[in-house]
C-alpha cells in the first residue's frame, strides 16, 4: 500500500469523498426541473456530509 497505510484507511477515504458527491448528484437529478442544486449549496452539502461521515467513521473506530 501507498505510504504503508492499510486498505481500510483507503476505503474510508473513498467513502468520505464519494458518498457526499453522490448525494449532491442525486439531488441534482431529483431537482432537475427547478435548476438543480446551486454550486454554493452543493459545496456546503459536500462539506457537511463529508464531516458527518468522518465523525461516524471515527466513532466506529473508537467503539472497537
N, CA, C and O atoms as a GROMACS GRO file, in nm:
protein
  256
    1UNK      N    1   0.083  -0.119   0.000
    1UNK     CA    2   0.000   0.000   0.000
    1UNK      C    3   0.087   0.124   0.000
    1UNK      O    4   0.203   0.121   0.041
    2UNK      N    5   0.030   0.230  -0.046
    2UNK     CA    6   0.099   0.356  -0.054
    2UNK      C    7   0.126   0.412   0.086
    2UNK      O    8   0.035   0.420   0.168
    3UNK      N    9   0.249   0.450   0.111
    3UNK     CA   10   0.291   0.510   0.238
    3UNK      C   11   0.267   0.419   0.358
    3UNK      O   12   0.260   0.468   0.471
    4UNK      N   13   0.255   0.290   0.338
    4UNK     CA   14   0.240   0.197   0.448
    4UNK      C   15   0.103   0.195   0.513
    4UNK      O   16   0.086   0.136   0.619
    5UNK      N   17   0.004   0.259   0.452
    5UNK     CA   18  -0.130   0.261   0.510
    5UNK      C   19  -0.206   0.136   0.468
    5UNK      O   20  -0.189   0.087   0.356
    6UNK      N   21  -0.290   0.086   0.555
    6UNK     CA   22  -0.366  -0.034   0.521
    6UNK      C   23  -0.486   0.001   0.434
    6UNK      O   24  -0.520   0.118   0.415
    7UNK      N   25  -0.550  -0.102   0.381
    7UNK     CA   26  -0.659  -0.083   0.285
    7UNK      C   27  -0.782  -0.020   0.348
    7UNK      O   28  -0.858   0.048   0.278
    8UNK      N   29  -0.805  -0.041   0.477
    8UNK     CA   30  -0.926   0.014   0.539
    8UNK      C   31  -0.924   0.167   0.540
    8UNK      O   32  -1.029   0.230   0.528
    9UNK      N   33  -0.807   0.225   0.554
    9UNK     CA   34  -0.799   0.371   0.552
    9UNK      C   35  -0.836   0.423   0.414
    9UNK      O   36  -0.906   0.524   0.402
   10UNK      N   37  -0.792   0.355   0.310
   10UNK     CA   38  -0.825   0.398   0.173
   10UNK      C   39  -0.974   0.381   0.146
   10UNK      O   40  -1.034   0.465   0.079
   11UNK      N   41  -1.033   0.274   0.198
   11UNK     CA   42  -1.177   0.254   0.181
   11UNK      C   43  -1.256   0.364   0.251
   11UNK      O   44  -1.355   0.413   0.197
   12UNK      N   45  -1.212   0.403   0.370
   12UNK     CA   46  -1.280   0.511   0.442
   12UNK      C   47  -1.264   0.644   0.369
   12UNK      O   48  -1.359   0.723   0.363
   13UNK      N   49  -1.148   0.668   0.314
   13UNK     CA   50  -1.126   0.792   0.240
   13UNK      C   51  -1.216   0.799   0.118
   13UNK      O   52  -1.272   0.904   0.088
   14UNK      N   53  -1.229   0.688   0.048
   14UNK     CA   54  -1.320   0.684  -0.068
   14UNK      C   55  -1.463   0.707  -0.023
   14UNK      O   56  -1.538   0.778  -0.091
   15UNK      N   57  -1.503   0.648   0.089
   15UNK     CA   58  -1.638   0.668   0.140
   15UNK      C   59  -1.663   0.814   0.175
   15UNK      O   60  -1.770   0.868   0.145
   16UNK      N   61  -1.566   0.877   0.239
   16UNK     CA   62  -1.582   1.018   0.279
   16UNK      C   63  -1.590   1.109   0.156
   16UNK      O   64  -1.661   1.209   0.159
   17UNK      N   65  -1.520   1.076   0.052
   17UNK     CA   66  -1.519   1.162  -0.066
   17UNK      C   67  -1.632   1.131  -0.164
   17UNK      O   68  -1.686   1.223  -0.226
   18UNK      N   69  -1.668   1.005  -0.180
   18UNK     CA   70  -1.764   0.966  -0.283
   18UNK      C   71  -1.908   0.979  -0.235
   18UNK      O   72  -1.993   1.022  -0.313
   19UNK      N   73  -1.939   0.945  -0.112
   19UNK     CA   74  -2.077   0.948  -0.064
   19UNK      C   75  -2.140   1.087  -0.073
   19UNK      O   76  -2.253   1.098  -0.122
   20UNK      N   77  -2.073   1.193  -0.029
   20UNK     CA   78  -2.135   1.326  -0.043
   20UNK      C   79  -2.152   1.370  -0.188
   20UNK      O   80  -2.251   1.434  -0.222
   21UNK      N   81  -2.057   1.336  -0.273
   21UNK     CA   82  -2.068   1.374  -0.415
   21UNK      C   83  -2.185   1.301  -0.479
   21UNK      O   84  -2.258   1.359  -0.560
   22UNK      N   85  -2.204   1.175  -0.444
   22UNK     CA   86  -2.319   1.101  -0.496
   22UNK      C   87  -2.450   1.160  -0.445
   22UNK      O   88  -2.549   1.164  -0.519
   23UNK      N   89  -2.452   1.205  -0.320
   23UNK     CA   90  -2.573   1.266  -0.265
   23UNK      C   91  -2.608   1.394  -0.340
   23UNK      O   92  -2.725   1.418  -0.371
   24UNK      N   93  -2.509   1.477  -0.369
   24UNK     CA   94  -2.534   1.600  -0.443
   24UNK      C   95  -2.578   1.569  -0.586
   24UNK      O   96  -2.666   1.636  -0.639
   25UNK      N   97  -2.518   1.469  -0.647
   25UNK     CA   98  -2.559   1.429  -0.781
   25UNK      C   99  -2.702   1.380  -0.784
   25UNK      O  100  -2.777   1.410  -0.878
   26UNK      N  101  -2.742   1.305  -0.683
   26UNK     CA  102  -2.880   1.258  -0.674
   26UNK      C  103  -2.977   1.374  -0.654
   26UNK      O  104  -3.084   1.376  -0.714
   27UNK      N  105  -2.939   1.471  -0.571
   27UNK     CA  106  -3.023   1.590  -0.553
   27UNK      C  107  -3.035   1.669  -0.683
   27UNK      O  108  -3.143   1.719  -0.715
   28UNK      N  109  -2.927   1.680  -0.759
   28UNK     CA  110  -2.934   1.748  -0.888
   28UNK      C  111  -3.028   1.676  -0.984
   28UNK      O  112  -3.101   1.739  -1.060
   29UNK      N  113  -3.024   1.545  -0.979
   29UNK     CA  114  -3.112   1.466  -1.065
   29UNK      C  115  -3.258   1.484  -1.023
   29UNK      O  116  -3.346   1.499  -1.109
   30UNK      N  117  -3.284   1.481  -0.893
   30UNK     CA  118  -3.422   1.494  -0.845
   30UNK      C  119  -3.477   1.636  -0.863
   30UNK      O  120  -3.597   1.652  -0.888
   31UNK      N  121  -3.392   1.736  -0.851
   31UNK     CA  122  -3.436   1.875  -0.861
   31UNK      C  123  -3.405   1.935  -0.998
   31UNK      O  124  -3.387   2.056  -1.011
   32UNK      N  125  -3.398   1.852  -1.099
   32UNK     CA  126  -3.358   1.897  -1.231
   32UNK      C  127  -3.456   1.998  -1.289
   32UNK      O  128  -3.413   2.090  -1.359
   33UNK      N  129  -3.585   1.986  -1.263
   33UNK     CA  130  -3.684   2.080  -1.316
   33UNK      C  131  -3.669   2.219  -1.255
   33UNK      O  132  -3.704   2.318  -1.319
   34UNK      N  133  -3.618   2.226  -1.134
   34UNK     CA  134  -3.603   2.355  -1.066
   34UNK      C  135  -3.463   2.411  -1.083
   34UNK      O  136  -3.429   2.510  -1.018
   35UNK      N  137  -3.382   2.350  -1.166
   35UNK     CA  138  -3.247   2.400  -1.191
   35UNK      C  139  -3.139   2.329  -1.111
   35UNK      O  140  -3.022   2.366  -1.120
   36UNK      N  141  -3.176   2.228  -1.035
   36UNK     CA  142  -3.078   2.154  -0.957
   36UNK      C  143  -3.031   2.230  -0.834
   36UNK      O  144  -3.092   2.328  -0.793
   37UNK      N  145  -2.924   2.183  -0.778
   37UNK     CA  146  -2.865   2.244  -0.659
   37UNK      C  147  -2.758   2.341  -0.707
   37UNK      O  148  -2.676   2.307  -0.792
   38UNK      N  149  -2.758   2.462  -0.653
   38UNK     CA  150  -2.657   2.560  -0.688
   38UNK      C  151  -2.518   2.516  -0.645
   38UNK      O  152  -2.504   2.432  -0.556
   39UNK      N  153  -2.416   2.571  -0.707
   39UNK     CA  154  -2.280   2.528  -0.677
   39UNK      C  155  -2.240   2.560  -0.533
   39UNK      O  156  -2.167   2.483  -0.470
   40UNK      N  157  -2.287   2.672  -0.481
   40UNK     CA  158  -2.255   2.705  -0.341
   40UNK      C  159  -2.320   2.606  -0.245
   40UNK      O  160  -2.256   2.559  -0.151
   41UNK      N  161  -2.447   2.575  -0.268
   41UNK     CA  162  -2.516   2.478  -0.182
   41UNK      C  163  -2.457   2.339  -0.198
   41UNK      O  164  -2.450   2.263  -0.101
   42UNK      N  165  -2.414   2.306  -0.318
   42UNK     CA  166  -2.350   2.176  -0.339
   42UNK      C  167  -2.222   2.165  -0.257
   42UNK      O  168  -2.196   2.061  -0.196
   43UNK      N  169  -2.144   2.272  -0.254
   43UNK     CA  170  -2.023   2.272  -0.173
   43UNK      C  171  -2.053   2.259  -0.025
   43UNK      O  172  -1.984   2.186   0.046
   44UNK      N  173  -2.155   2.330   0.020
   44UNK     CA  174  -2.195   2.321   0.161
   44UNK      C  175  -2.241   2.179   0.194
   44UNK      O  176  -2.205   2.125   0.298
   45UNK      N  177  -2.320   2.120   0.106
   45UNK     CA  178  -2.369   1.984   0.129
   45UNK      C  179  -2.255   1.883   0.131
   45UNK      O  180  -2.252   1.795   0.217
   46UNK      N  181  -2.160   1.896   0.038
   46UNK     CA  182  -2.047   1.803   0.035
   46UNK      C  183  -1.965   1.815   0.163
   46UNK      O  184  -1.927   1.714   0.221
   47UNK      N  185  -1.938   1.937   0.207
   47UNK     CA  186  -1.861   1.954   0.331
   47UNK      C  187  -1.935   1.900   0.453
   47UNK      O  188  -1.876   1.835   0.538
   48UNK      N  189  -2.064   1.928   0.460
   48UNK     CA  190  -2.143   1.880   0.574
   48UNK      C  191  -2.152   1.728   0.577
   48UNK      O  192  -2.134   1.666   0.681
   49UNK      N  193  -2.180   1.668   0.462
   49UNK     CA  194  -2.192   1.522   0.457
   49UNK      C  195  -2.058   1.454   0.478
   49UNK      O  196  -2.051   1.350   0.543
   50UNK      N  197  -1.952   1.511   0.423
   50UNK     CA  198  -1.819   1.452   0.446
   50UNK      C  199  -1.782   1.460   0.593
   50UNK      O  200  -1.723   1.367   0.648
   51UNK      N  201  -1.816   1.570   0.657
   51UNK     CA  202  -1.790   1.582   0.800
   51UNK      C  203  -1.870   1.482   0.882
   51UNK      O  204  -1.818   1.422   0.976
   52UNK      N  205  -1.996   1.464   0.845
   52UNK     CA  206  -2.080   1.367   0.916
   52UNK      C  207  -2.028   1.224   0.898
   52UNK      O  208  -2.024   1.147   0.994
   53UNK      N  209  -1.989   1.190   0.777
   53UNK     CA  210  -1.936   1.055   0.753
   53UNK      C  211  -1.805   1.037   0.828
   53UNK      O  212  -1.778   0.930   0.882
   54UNK      N  213  -1.722   1.141   0.832
   54UNK     CA  214  -1.595   1.132   0.905
   54UNK      C  215  -1.618   1.108   1.054
   54UNK      O  216  -1.549   1.026   1.115
   55UNK      N  217  -1.713   1.180   1.111
   55UNK     CA  218  -1.743   1.161   1.253
   55UNK      C  219  -1.796   1.021   1.279
   55UNK      O  220  -1.760   0.958   1.378
   56UNK      N  221  -1.881   0.970   1.191
   56UNK     CA  222  -1.931   0.834   1.207
   56UNK      C  223  -1.820   0.731   1.198
   56UNK      O  224  -1.820   0.633   1.273
   57UNK      N  225  -1.726   0.750   1.109
   57UNK     CA  226  -1.613   0.657   1.097
   57UNK      C  227  -1.527   0.663   1.223
   57UNK      O  228  -1.483   0.560   1.272
   58UNK      N  229  -1.502   0.782   1.274
   58UNK     CA  230  -1.423   0.796   1.397
   58UNK      C  231  -1.494   0.728   1.514
   58UNK      O  232  -1.431   0.656   1.592
   59UNK      N  233  -1.624   0.749   1.527
   59UNK     CA  234  -1.699   0.684   1.636
   59UNK      C  235  -1.697   0.532   1.620
   59UNK      O  236  -1.692   0.461   1.720
   60UNK      N  237  -1.702   0.482   1.497
   60UNK     CA  238  -1.698   0.339   1.473
   60UNK      C  239  -1.561   0.283   1.515
   60UNK      O  240  -1.554   0.175   1.574
   61UNK      N  241  -1.455   0.353   1.485
   61UNK     CA  242  -1.321   0.307   1.520
   61UNK      C  243  -1.297   0.313   1.672
   61UNK      O  244  -1.224   0.230   1.727
   62UNK      N  245  -1.357   0.411   1.739
   62UNK     CA  246  -1.337   0.424   1.883
   62UNK      C  247  -1.409   0.313   1.958
   62UNK      O  248  -1.362   0.268   2.063
   63UNK      N  249  -1.523   0.271   1.906
   63UNK     CA  250  -1.606   0.169   1.974
   63UNK      C  251  -1.558   0.027   1.953
   63UNK      O  252  -1.630  -0.066   1.989
   64UNK      N  253  -1.441   0.007   1.896
   64UNK     CA  254  -1.390  -0.128   1.871
   64UNK      C  255  -1.420  -0.216   1.989
   64UNK      O  256  -1.385  -0.334   1.988
   0.00000   0.00000   0.00000
